[in-house]
Amino acid sequence: MAGEPRAKVIPLHSNSGRSAAQRRAAAQRVDASRRHPSLLTDSGGQATAEEIAAVVREIDQKRGSVLGAPEADATPNELAKRITAIADFVGKRMTGDYVVDEFGFDSHLNDAIFLPLLRVFFKSWFRVEVSGIENLPETGPALVVANHAGVLPFDGLMTTVAVRDKHPAHRDLRLLAADLVFDLPMVGQAARKAGHTMACTDDAHRLLAAGELTAVFPEGYKGLGKHFKDRYKLQRFGRGGFVSAALRTKAPIVPCSIVGSEEIYPMIADVKLLARLFGLPYFPVTPLFPLAGPLGVVPLPSKWHIQFGEPIDTSDYDEAAAEDPMVTFELTDQVRETIQQTLYQLLANRRNTFLG
């Protein structure tokens, strides 16, 4: 009708050339994304750790250019390193590209999981100071003999971190632990994978014969579960089985003194009835446990010092010395006295339990 406005009709197939060009451009972008270094060239493959790190670096560079910052260099940042480490760990676990020794030690899992967790306590909670680390050999066997205390065996775990991080060769320290550790579900499997084994003469001999750095805590439960009033007073060292293992393998004996572990769980009583009920060597009562519940399990942040003494050479002893009770007793008493005197010296130099 005349006077009525005409509606605008937009043809559906108009400008087909422009639409085709847009489709071609989109296809090119898809092809370009497929050639991105974050993906493998073969279809169905997975990105490697290096390719994932390259993507992270590219993102950082683009973000820096948007913010007006200078273009980042090729050195990967902390985030890229962590992503690379995680991808490398997952890749090796999935492909089985790691080694487990006859004791069950999984060094790959230990380096990636256990040690990083323990370093939180080592660096931030107990703030461990280490001295005498040069007394440990760079290669070959040695038997580290240390005092034992603290209700839970944090002292052994902190000693492993001290050796791994402070020793020039970054060696692994293999602990000889009590049978109870390996009877506990999950804890026993984790201890095996972290490189530790049962505290018996045969296992000690096998580790030393293989050239491993091995640690023993001769006080055992007597030291670990002693009352707070008896702190830093060494208990009996047993029958000297560790000395026999060192004599058989000609391994040097390195006394180790640990200050700070006695205060993490000040044990004021031992409920023997509950200990027998749960099948434990002792049932500790501390100022926070069991009254504070789960909070009582948190160790107090005492300041630690671990000192490795001068090694005691065993290479001059003949083969019969390992079976001679007088020789083993003399060496056992020498090691015990060295550790005790060093503990007294470290305590005399300590100004505060929690500040050092």
FENRA-V390247 format. One record per pair of residues at least 12 apart in sequence whose C-alpha atoms are under 6 Angstrom apart, sorted by sequence separation. I is the first residue (numbers start at 0). GAP is how many residues later the second one is. If there is no record, write none. Layout:
I_GAP + I_GAP
This chain:
222_12 + 270_12 + 37_13 + 159_13 + 269_13 + 36_14 + 37_14 + 269_14 + 218_16 + 268_16 + 37_17 + 266_17 + 267_17 + 218_18 + 266_18 + 267_18 + 178_19 + 217_19 + 266_19 + 177_20 + 265_20 + 173_21 + 174_21 + 175_21 + 176_21 + 177_21 + 173_22 + 175_22 + 176_22 + 175_23 + 52_27 + 52_31 + 137_31 + 132_34 + 48_35 + 263_35 + 263_36 + 48_38 + 227_38 + 48_39 + 174_39 + 227_39 + 172_40 + 173_40 + 174_40 + 175_40 + 200_40 + 204_40 + 208_40 + 226_40 + 227_40 + 172_41 + 226_41 + 259_42 + 259_43 + 259_44 + 258_45 + 258_46 + 257_47 + 257_48 + 256_49 + 256_50 + 255_51 + 301_51 + 302_51 + 255_52 + 301_52 + 302_52 + 255_53 + 302_53 + 254_54 + 253_55 + 253_57 + 252_58 + 251_59 + 252_59 + 251_60 + 251_61 + 251_62 + 249_64 + 249_65 + 140_67 + 246_67 + 147_69 + 140_70 + 144_70 + 146_70 + 139_71 + 140_71 + 141_71 + 142_71 + 143_71 + 144_71 + 145_71 + 140_72 + 142_72 + 144_72 + 150_73 + 148_74 + 149_74 + 150_74 + 147_75 + 148_75 + 246_75 + 147_76 + 243_78 + 256_82 + 109_84 + 242_85 + 256_86 + 104_87 + 105_87 + 103_88 + 104_88 + 239_88 + 103_89 + 104_89 + 104_90 + 239_92 + 141_109 + 140_110 + 141_110 + 142_110 + 143_110 + 144_110 + 145_110 + 142_111 + 143_111 + 144_111 + 145_111 + 149_111 + 148_112 + 149_112 + 148_113 + 149_115 + 125_175 + 129_175 + 131_175 + 132_175 + 134_175 + 124_176 + 125_176 + 126_176 + 127_176 + 128_176 + 129_176 + 130_176 + 131_176 + 125_177 + 127_177 + 129_177 + 125_178
